[in-house]
Amino acid sequence: MTTDSTSAPTDAVFSHDIVAAVLHHMNDDHAADNLLIARAFGTRDADAAHMVHLDGLAGHWVYTVGDSSEHALRVEWSQPISERAEIRREIVVLYDRACATLGVEPRPHD
């Protein structure tokens, strides 16, 4: 399930340090994946996107559209998570779903 809202995350399962590390990795190393997720679950017109939070239930992104307006995007994981290793698995699931939605060939996962 996805929502386009600005409500604050309520499920604080992961420490600040874990969340910060994942956000740094996603925004520095996977910017194109963030945009793919925003286009698949937000709007196809998204021009840029970055991950802003994650919790045990969902990932949270902010994306912009041509007029530079920002939009919040929350995309639920396939199941609730509580372990750091599960974060990568769920982001890969979202990436694969986004590719399928947009008709993009996913790259292999290491």
C-alpha positions in Angstrom: 0.0 0.0 0.0 1.2 3.5 -0.7 0.1 6.8 0.5 1.0 10.3 -0.5 0.8 12.2 2.8 3.0 14.1 5.2 2.1 12.2 8.3 5.1 11.5 10.5 6.3 7.9 10.8 5.0 6.2 14.0 6.9 2.9 14.1 10.4 3.5 15.5 11.8 0.0 15.3 15.3 1.0 14.2 17.9 3.2 15.9 18.7 6.6 14.6 22.2 5.3 13.5 20.7 2.4 11.5 18.2 4.7 9.8 20.9 7.3 9.0 23.2 4.7 7.5 20.5 3.3 5.3 19.4 6.7 4.1 23.0 7.7 3.4 23.5 4.5 1.3 20.2 4.8 -0.5 20.6 8.5 -1.3 24.3 8.3 -2.3 24.5 4.9 -4.0 20.9 4.3 -5.2 19.5 7.7 -6.3 18.2 6.2 -9.5 16.4 3.4 -7.5 14.8 6.1 -5.3 13.5 7.8 -8.4 12.2 4.5 -9.9 10.3 3.8 -6.6 8.8 7.3 -6.7 7.7 6.9 -10.3 6.2 3.5 -9.7 4.4 4.3 -6.4 4.0 8.0 -6.5 3.8 9.6 -10.0 5.4 8.8 -13.3 6.2 12.5 -13.6 8.6 12.5 -10.6 11.9 14.3 -11.5 13.9 13.5 -8.4 13.4 11.5 -5.2 15.2 10.8 -2.0 14.6 8.4 0.9 13.8 10.3 4.1 12.9 7.6 6.7 12.1 4.0 7.2 10.5 2.1 10.0 9.3 -1.4 10.6 6.3 -1.0 8.3 7.4 1.1 5.4 9.9 3.2 3.5 9.4 7.0 3.2 10.5 9.1 0.3 10.1 12.7 -0.9 9.9 13.3 -4.6 9.6 16.4 -6.7 7.7 17.0 -9.9 8.5 19.5 -12.7 7.2 22.5 -10.7 9.5 21.6 -7.9 6.7 20.9 -5.5 7.6 18.2 -3.0 5.4 15.2 -2.3 5.7 12.7 0.5 5.5 9.0 -0.4 5.1 6.1 2.0 5.4 2.6 0.6 4.7 -0.4 2.9 7.1 -3.3 3.1 5.8 -6.7 2.0 5.7 -7.6 5.7 6.6 -5.9 8.9 10.4 -5.9 9.7 12.4 -5.6 12.9 16.0 -6.6 11.9 18.5 -4.5 10.0 19.2 -7.3 7.5 15.5 -7.3 6.6 15.7 -3.7 5.4 17.8 -4.6 2.4 15.5 -7.5 1.5 12.4 -5.2 1.6 14.1 -2.4 -0.4 15.0 -5.0 -3.1 11.4 -6.2 -3.1 10.2 -2.6 -3.6 12.8 -2.1 -6.4 11.6 -5.3 -8.1 8.0 -4.3 -7.8 8.8 -0.8 -9.2 10.6 -2.3 -12.1 7.6 -4.6 -12.8 5.2 -1.7 -12.6 7.2 0.4 -14.9 8.2 -2.3 -17.3 11.9 -1.9 -16.6 14.3 -4.8 -16.6 15.7 -5.1 -13.0 19.4 -5.4 -12.5 20.8 -8.5 -10.8 21.0 -8.4 -7.0 24.3 -9.3 -5.4 
